[in-house]
């Protein structure tokens, strides 16, 4: 490359910055460059890779699709318009932040402004104020659920970086853990609910929101954290004499993850332990799954209170 061309290289992010921004490793980016012809970084005067902004945006979209279960060879080389179209298909059955209760975008963005300005203390203070004002149930359903959706939208649009999304999740987790601890000491009423995700489901914020709402309903909650093997879940339900097993599935959960997990669970789940499935995974909306009598399936957090009430009424009867 000539000296003149070297001076006209389009500004961009280095490979380490792209790794931090997208969550895609440096080695993976290099492999895709060779195998699929994308990304196509420029080079600086030292020969280091520089990734233009539009390529970084495409990589963000690719990462979203990979999280949803797509294979690299199917999506990496696609143009941005097709990546966006595939994401829209994945998200179509799921309520966006605009469709959730109380989801005034101006209100949501005002709450997220400290996040964009890297004022984590102010963000936490604002969330704590809303928690005190609305109560735990109102906070989770009316504000937090729309905020989580909005953060995902802003990340996909490139308006939030991955480290900002992670910061938001960590602050919310801290807040919910404290709120659950304050309620949890006295919450020993039935049903006793075991909570987890199946292997392959790495998104835990939704599970924590479910735990917060069940705790607010007076349930005795036992969380096993993320990615517990199905056989271990069945065994834990027996050991803890669980009345229900609650599993959370993000919108990126594949149908195979859900169906294979249910098949394995049914083989060992103790009698009398109900299966409660929730989240925004598209597979949960399939009629064939919803017709299965041994499952309670909800795509809205408000369903949890109904399930708890139904369970208690059935047992009292």
C-alpha positions, 0 to 999 in steps of 0.5 A: 500500500502506498504512503498516500493510501495509508494516509487516507485510511478511513478512521475506525476501531481497532480489533481490541475495541471491536472485541469489547464493543461486540463481544466477538473475540479477536480470533473469531473476527480474523477467522471470519475475515479469511473464511467469509470475506467479512469483516473487511478492515482497513489497515493503519500505518503500522498494519493494524486492523481498523474496522469502520463504523458500518462494519462494527454495526453489522457485527453487532447485528451478527452477534444478536443473531448468533445469540438467537441460535443462528450459525455463522455461515448463514449470517456473517456475510449477509448485508445489513439490510438482511441482518435487520430483516432476520432480527425483525422476524425473531422479534416480531412476536415479542413486545418491543419497549413501545408496546409494554405498559407505561413504555413512554420512550421519553420516560425510558430514555430519561432514565437511561440518560445517566447510563449513556453519560457513564453516571452509574450512581445517578442511574442507580439512584433513579432506579431506587427512587422508582422502586420505592415509589412503585413497589417491587411488583410495579417497578419490575412490570411497569418500568424495568421490563420496558427499560430492559427492552429499550436497552436491547433496542439501543444496543442493536442501533449502536447507541449503547455499547456492550459495556454499557449494556453490561453495566445496566444489567449489573446495577439492576441485578444489585438492586433486585438482589437487595429488594429480594433479600429484604422480602425473602426472610419472611417469604416461606409460603407455598408454592415453593418454586425452584428457578433456573435456566437450561444449559445454553441459556445465558441470560439471567436478568429475566430469571431474577425479575421472575424471582423478584415477582414471586418473592413479592407474591410470598412464594418460597423461592430457591434460585439455582442460577443459570444453565443447570442440566436437566437431570440436576434440575429434576434431582433438585426439585425432588430434594427441595420438594419443589411445587414448581420449577420456573425456567426463563428463556430469553428471546434468543432461545432456540426451539431445540433448547426448549424442546430438548430440555422439556423432554429431559425434564419430564423423564425425571421431574417428581410427581406434583412439581409443575413446570412454569415457563416464561420469557420472550422466546418465540417458541413459547408462543407455539400453539403446540407447546401451549396446548401441553397440559403439564405446562404453564407458559407465559410471555408476560411477567404479569402471568406469574401472579395468576399462576400463584393464585391458581396454584393456591386455590387448587391446593386449598380446594 
